[in-house]
Amino acid sequence: MADAAASRTALLSMGLTVVAADHLYTDQGVNSVEAWSDFNYAELYKLIAHVRKPGGGEDGHTVSFMTQRNLSVMLTKIRHMKAVNRPCTFADLRIASLVDYKALNKVETAYEENPTTPDAPTLIWEDPTKAIQQIDSFLSSIKGAGGIPLSSVLRKQAVPPEAANDPSTNYRTMDMEKKARALIFQHGAADPTEEDGPFTPQFLQNDSQTFDLLLPMFEASGTPWTHVKKASRLRSGRQLVFAYTKWALGENRLDHEVKQLTNKLESLSYTGPSRNWNLEKLLTSHTETLQGVYEYKGLDPRMAVSYLTGSVTFDPLQVVKTQILANTDLSNDFERCASLYRSMGLAIKADTPAPRQERNVSGLGTGGNLGVEDRFYSTEEFKKLSEEQMQELFRLREKRDAAKKGDSNKKYDGKLKKQSQRIANQRREIKSLKKKTKKQSRSISNLRSSAEGSDSSSSDSAGEVAARR
């Protein structure tokens, strides 16, 4: 009876009448939180429709739209608590406790009505770490049984921490909590193994679905497939990816990759802003490189901070290093240290006085309004410039380089123009010569005609004289 009363109280909080709540508990047999957790949303709506119209001559019970929505969000909470292996009783189900689950309810109901599978990515097999990240990202966008992201199948820590030692506030989103806490082995199983379990039914369903999605990618991969083919006999997505990880990121290769990353950390340095390097770029490079190290083996927090402080030798920022070394908490927190450097860099930038704006002839010609000239600066002179002055100097130099390129282009264009003009003149001369030649040919032809006419007249006259004789 205690369970019946607890169930009634929870359902009354959702907006059901006493008669409808008792009908669900007694007639429909939904008499435990576990029974509720087995429903999906389509089944819940059918259950509510049956409460409204039970059939068989029984009177129906009113269930308003708002009550139906409350029951849907209640189901979201129950399913979530089961997925993350946290206790949930009827006493935890009150209308006020559902606020945090409304957004998740909309996502889950929409996905159940129209489940979508994103296009499979083209995996970068040459970069195993990147390929594994692509697989994880792909699976994170697909929901499996219980609304659990399929990426939970690939979780390295098979047994999640005890709920009491792992509060939900440790996770930014509910999906992240599901990924980290969804059960793989049956709760309380003694000495479970990756090969034989015992596994939860939910995990087996999701693991099989993961395998079906990943198999075509691996079969088309060439070399990687030959190394993971044996794992496919279990039809386990988890074992498939683990086999690939073991082959692609074996101990020797792993050490080599980590060594390359730590070498990069050691090589990073910042002596002050320059044309292509500044404090923000240094901090970004540290963060990205550290992420790679963490993905392989992890790194002691103090070492991460040590790499950062050792790379900054710009005098105005040395006060930050002193502050970090004097504070144990800071020495173990890379993010806070990076934030300190970033804040100090902004403060230095803001406190650097701008030079007097002198608008003399030389200043207007070369230095703009920051008093910077386009000339050689010694190291000491360069360090005394503010960041704005440095940027102005870089701009002036780039302008000068562009002008030089422009002059070269102008000279080249001038040569082309002269050459074109010379060719045009030659063409005109050839055309003129052709005209003269043609005219001379006509004159010669006329002269020949005249000469032939004269010869004919002379012959006729001679004939006449001879006849008279």
Residue pairs with C-beta under 8 A, 6 or more apart in sequence:
3 31
3 32
3 90
4 22
4 25
4 26
4 31
6 89
6 90
6 91
7 21
7 24
7 25
7 30
7 31
7 90
8 18
8 21
8 22
8 25
9 90
10 74
10 90
10 91
10 93
10 94
11 20
11 21
11 24
11 25
11 71
12 18
12 21
13 93
13 94
13 95
14 67
14 70
14 71
14 74
14 93
14 95
15 64
15 66
15 67
15 70
15 95
16 24
16 61
16 63
16 67
16 71
17 61
17 62
19 61
20 51
20 61
20 62
20 63
23 51
23 54
23 61
24 30
24 47
24 51
25 31
27 54
28 47
28 50
28 51
29 35
30 36
30 47
33 78
33 88
33 89
33 90
33 93
34 82
36 74
36 75
36 78
37 78
37 79
37 82
39 47
39 75
40 112
41 72
41 75
41 108
41 109
41 112
42 112
44 71
44 72
44 75
45 68
48 63
48 68
48 71
51 60
51 61
51 63
52 60
52 61
52 62
52 63
53 60
54 60
54 61
70 95
70 98
72 105
72 109
73 98
73 101
73 102
73 105
74 93
74 98
76 101
76 104
76 105
76 108
77 88
77 92
77 93
77 97
77 98
77 101
78 88
78 93
79 108
79 146
79 147
80 101
80 104
80 147
80 174
80 178
81 87
81 88
81 92
82 88
82 146
83 146
83 147
83 148
83 178
83 181
83 182
83 202
84 163
84 168
84 177
84 178
84 181
84 182
85 160
85 163
85 181
85 182
85 183
85 187
86 163
86 168
86 181
87 163
101 174
104 174
108 143
108 147
111 143
111 147
115 143
117 142
117 213
118 138
118 141
118 142
120 138
120 213
120 216
120 217
121 134
121 135
121 137
121 138
123 131
123 134
123 135
123 217
123 221
124 130
124 131
124 134
125 131
125 221
125 222
125 223
125 224
128 244
128 245
128 248
128 249
129 249
129 257
129 292
129 295
129 296
131 244
131 248
132 241
132 244
132 245
133 295
135 154
135 214
135 217
135 241
136 151
136 154
137 151
138 213
139 149
139 150
139 151
139 153
139 154
139 210
139 213
140 149
140 150
140 151
140 175
140 179
141 149
142 149
142 150
142 209
142 213
143 149
143 150
144 150
144 152
144 153
144 202
144 205
144 206
144 209
144 210
145 201
145 202
145 205
145 206
146 182
146 202
147 178
148 178
148 179
148 182
148 202
148 206
149 175
149 178
149 179
150 206
150 209
150 210
150 213
150 237
151 179
152 178
152 179
152 180
152 182
152 184
152 206
153 184
153 203
153 206
153 207
153 210
153 237
153 238
154 210
154 237
154 238
154 241
154 242
155 179
155 180
155 182
155 184
157 180
158 184
158 185
158 192
158 194
159 184
159 185
159 192
160 166
160 180
160 181
160 182
160 183
163 181
166 181
168 177
170 177
171 177
171 180
182 202
182 203
183 200
183 202
183 203
184 199
184 200
184 203
185 192
185 197
185 198
185 199
185 200
185 203
186 192
186 197
186 198
186 199
186 200
187 200
189 197
189 198
192 198
192 199
194 238
194 239
194 242
195 234
199 207
207 236
207 237
207 238
208 235
208 236
208 237
209 237
210 237
210 238
211 232
211 235
211 236
211 237
211 240
212 237
213 237
214 237
214 240
214 241
215 232
215 240
218 224
218 225
218 228
218 232
218 240
218 244
219 225
224 244
224 247
224 248
227 243
227 244
227 247
228 240
228 243
228 244
228 247
230 243
231 239
231 240
231 242
231 243
232 240
249 257
249 296
254 296
254 297
257 292
257 296
258 293
258 296
258 297
261 289
261 292
261 293
261 296
262 293
264 285
264 289
265 286
265 289
265 290
265 293
265 307
265 311
266 307
266 310
268 282
268 285
268 286
268 289
268 307
268 311
269 282
269 311
269 312
269 313
270 277
270 279
270 282
270 311
270 312
270 313
270 314
270 317
271 313
271 314
272 314
272 382
272 383
273 279
273 387
273 390
274 390
275 394
278 387
279 312
279 314
279 317
279 341
279 342
279 345
280 342
280 345
282 311
282 312
283 308
283 338
283 341
283 342
286 307
286 308
286 311
286 334
286 338
287 338
290 299
290 304
290 307
290 334
293 299
301 331
301 332
301 333
301 334
302 331
302 332
304 334
305 324
305 330
305 331
305 332
305 333
305 334
305 337
308 334
308 337
308 338
308 341
309 320
309 321
309 324
309 325
309 337
312 318
312 320
312 321
312 341
315 383
316 344
316 348
317 341
317 344
317 345
317 348
319 344
320 337
320 340
320 341
320 344
323 330
323 340
324 330
324 331
324 337
324 340
325 331
329 336
330 336
330 337
330 340
349 386
349 387
352 386
352 387
352 388
353 386
354 370
354 386
354 388
355 370
355 371
355 386
355 389
356 371
357 369
357 370
357 371
358 371
359 369
362 373
363 369
363 371
363 373
366 373
366 374
366 375
366 396
367 373
367 374
367 392
367 396
368 392
368 396
370 388
370 389
370 392
371 389
372 385
372 389
372 392
372 393
372 396
373 396
374 393
374 396
374 397
374 400
377 385
377 393
382 390
385 393
